[in-house]
Amino acid sequence: MQPKWLLHAEGAAIFLACLIAYGHLGHGWWWFVALFLVPDISMLGYLHGAKSGAWLYNLVHTELFPVALGAGAVFYRPSLLAFALIWMAHIGFDRMLGYGLKYPTQFTDTHLARV
């Protein structure tokens, strides 16, 4: 099996796991729908150029920060776990569709493939 398809499958698994966890927490689905696309606001960085756009997009679309938010939420503020799950679900959904982290050349150059 090609690594690209494994990365897509991982994205799908992350997306599904976040949906299940979010549903288990019992938060309103309207929050999920309302906030699901918020990370894509980071694409506005491309208005300043490809290098800045890629940097901002990658900062918001790496799993590091929602995982840290989720871990911190468990210990300090459990209500933030819902936001971490929505954020991570967004990243998983993007990976499932083939949208990866961006190279500073242009928006369509990603670590998964050329989109």
Buried (B, 14 or more C-beta within 10 A) or exposed (E): EEEEEEBBEEBBEBBBBBBEBBEEEEBEEEEBEEBBEEBBEBBEBBEEEBBBBBBBBBBBBEEEBBBEBBEEBEEEEEEBBBBBBBBBBBBBBBBBBBBBBBBEEBBEBBEBEEE
